[in-house]
Amino acid sequence: MRTQGVCTLDPLGPDELEMIESIFRRELKLRALPLQSDEAEILAARLIRAYQSGIRDAAGLTAAAEGM
């Protein structure tokens, strides 16, 4: 039997969005990825999914982004 991660749909406030965007843009720059690319879309989805699964700090979200 597979267990699934818990996903919370708490609303994202301005501070949370700013943190996620900052990590997203830093990762794009580090990877030399254009904003309008499939890879950028995957990265954004991974960051949002990580946040929704309970990772709420910058270090944890950065680690989640680096894991792709």
C-alpha positions as CSV (number, residue, x, y, z in Angstrom):
1,M,0.0,0.0,0.0
2,R,1.4,3.4,-1.0
3,T,1.2,6.3,1.4
4,Q,0.8,9.7,0.0
5,G,2.2,13.0,1.3
6,V,-0.2,15.3,3.1
7,C,-1.1,18.2,0.9
8,T,-2.5,21.4,2.6
9,L,-4.3,24.0,0.6
10,D,-3.6,26.9,3.0
11,P,-3.7,30.2,1.1
12,L,-0.4,31.6,0.1
13,G,0.1,35.1,1.5
14,P,2.4,37.8,0.0
15,D,5.3,36.8,2.2
16,E,5.1,33.2,1.1
17,L,4.7,34.1,-2.5
18,E,7.8,36.4,-2.3
19,M,9.8,33.6,-0.7
20,I,8.8,31.0,-3.3
21,E,9.4,33.4,-6.2
22,S,12.8,34.4,-4.8
23,I,13.8,30.7,-4.7
24,F,12.4,30.1,-8.1
25,R,14.2,33.0,-9.7
26,R,17.5,32.1,-8.0
27,E,17.2,28.5,-9.3
28,L,16.4,29.7,-12.8
29,K,19.6,31.9,-12.7
30,L,21.7,29.1,-11.3
31,R,20.5,26.7,-14.0
32,A,20.6,29.3,-16.8
33,L,16.9,28.5,-17.6
34,P,14.6,30.9,-19.4
35,L,11.5,31.9,-17.5
36,Q,9.3,30.6,-20.4
37,S,10.5,27.0,-20.5
38,D,9.2,23.6,-19.6
39,E,11.9,23.2,-17.0
40,A,10.9,26.5,-15.4
41,E,7.3,25.3,-15.3
42,I,8.3,22.0,-13.7
43,L,10.5,23.9,-11.1
44,A,7.6,26.2,-10.2
45,A,5.2,23.2,-9.8
46,R,7.7,21.4,-7.6
47,L,8.1,24.4,-5.3
48,I,4.4,24.9,-4.9
49,R,3.9,21.2,-4.3
50,A,6.7,21.2,-1.7
51,Y,5.1,24.2,0.0
52,Q,1.7,22.5,0.0
53,S,3.2,19.3,1.4
54,G,4.3,21.2,4.5
55,I,7.8,22.6,3.6
56,R,7.5,26.2,4.7
57,D,11.0,27.4,5.1
58,A,13.4,28.7,2.5
59,A,16.1,26.1,3.2
60,G,13.6,23.2,2.8
61,L,12.1,24.7,-0.4
62,T,15.6,25.3,-1.9
63,A,16.5,21.6,-1.1
64,A,13.3,20.5,-2.8
65,A,14.2,22.6,-5.9
66,E,17.7,21.2,-5.9
67,G,16.4,17.7,-5.9
68,M,15.1,17.8,-9.4
